[in-house]
Amino acid sequence: LYALAGLFNLPFFVWEHWSGWQLQPTPETALAVLYVAIFPSVLAYTFYLRGVELIGGQRAGAMIHLVPLFGTLLSVTILREPLRLYHLAGFALILGGVTLAARKA
């Protein structure tokens, strides 16, 4: 997977190298990298693993499918993106699937 990502990014690296353009580090970029390293990476996985401990792997595995639903709701709320009919259809499918997966056999 890493090799594939490296191959995908190779043309961008070559362009950046040949054009002479370089990213200038600023306090804002350092804070952005720090934010991404802490919140979506470390804290998210820590909370997810704690949740798996509390409710078990089977239920936590089913709940991971709620991520697109919450991501859409956050983008509608914070970024003021429009909520469309296909979003609602997706919500219904996600909630239906999670409900079916959470039922006892």
SULNORCOR-V546190 format. One line per field, one symbol per residue. phi: phi as a letter, one per 30 degrees, with the letter a starting at -180 (. if undefined). psi: psi as a letter, one per 30 degrees, with the letter a starting at -180 (. if undefined). A space follows every 10 residues. Layout:
phi: ???
psi: ???
//
This chain:
phi: .dddddddde ddddeddddi dbdcdbeddd dddddddddd cddddddddd ddddcjdddd ddddddeddd ddddddddci ddccdddddd eddddddddd ddddd
psi: eeeeeeeefe eeeeeeeefg kkkjkleeee eeeeeeeedf deeeeeeeee eeeefleeee eeffffeeee eeeeeeeefh kkjlefeeee eeeeeeeeee fflk.
//
